[in-house]
């Protein structure tokens, strides 16, 4: 597993967990307000993980892959939630 994927996986797993928890616990009418909080948490978690590494080579690429993956997961969750909620 490359360093890029190894540092992205914890963030992606956290995004999936947050989406599932939000989908189960937050009413459908308020779910859209949770998306920015999940995205912001993913960005902060990405920054913390990347800065904590000793190697700074490829920092921008690792952050780009991680954040892009998180936003793709949020987009998929948004479409699924919109379909389930009947929007």
C-alpha positions in Angstrom: 0.0 0.0 0.0 1.4 3.4 -1.0 1.8 6.2 1.5 -0.8 8.2 -0.3 -3.5 5.5 0.2 -2.3 4.6 3.6 -2.8 8.2 4.8 -6.1 8.7 3.0 -7.8 5.5 4.3 -8.3 6.8 7.9 -10.0 9.9 6.6 -12.2 8.1 4.2 -13.2 5.6 6.9 -14.0 8.5 9.2 -16.1 10.2 6.5 -18.1 6.9 5.9 -18.6 6.5 9.6 -19.8 10.1 10.0 -22.1 9.8 7.1 -23.7 6.6 8.4 -24.1 8.1 11.9 -25.6 11.3 10.5 -27.9 9.4 8.3 -29.2 7.3 11.2 -29.4 10.0 13.8 -30.1 13.3 12.1 -33.6 14.0 10.6 -33.7 14.1 6.8 -34.7 17.8 6.9 -31.5 18.7 8.8 -29.1 16.3 7.1 -27.9 18.9 4.6 -26.6 21.1 7.5 -24.4 18.2 8.6 -22.5 17.9 5.3 -20.2 21.0 5.9 -19.3 19.7 9.3 -18.3 16.3 8.0 -16.3 17.9 5.1 -14.6 20.3 7.6 -13.7 17.5 9.9 -12.3 15.5 7.0 -10.1 18.5 6.0 -8.8 19.0 9.5 -8.1 15.3 9.9 -6.3 15.3 6.6 -4.1 18.2 7.6 -3.3 16.7 11.0 -2.3 13.3 9.5 -0.2 14.8 6.7 1.6 17.3 9.0 2.4 14.6 11.5 4.4 12.6 8.9 8.1 12.9 8.9 8.3 13.0 5.1 7.0 16.2 3.5 7.7 15.0 0.0 4.4 14.6 -1.9 2.4 16.5 0.8 0.2 18.3 -1.7 -0.5 15.1 -3.7 -1.4 13.2 -0.6 -3.7 15.9 0.6 -5.3 16.3 -2.8 -6.1 12.5 -3.0 -7.4 12.4 0.5 -9.7 15.5 0.3 -10.9 14.5 -3.2 -11.8 11.1 -2.0 -13.7 12.5 1.0 -15.7 14.9 -1.2 -16.5 12.1 -3.6 -17.8 10.0 -0.7 -19.9 13.0 0.5 -21.3 13.5 -3.0 -22.3 9.8 -3.2 -23.9 10.1 0.3 -25.7 13.3 -0.8 -27.2 11.6 -3.8 -28.3 8.5 -1.8 -29.8 10.7 0.9 -31.6 12.8 -1.6 -33.1 9.8 -3.2 -34.1 8.3 0.1 -35.6 11.5 1.3 -37.5 12.0 -1.9 -36.0 15.3 -3.0 
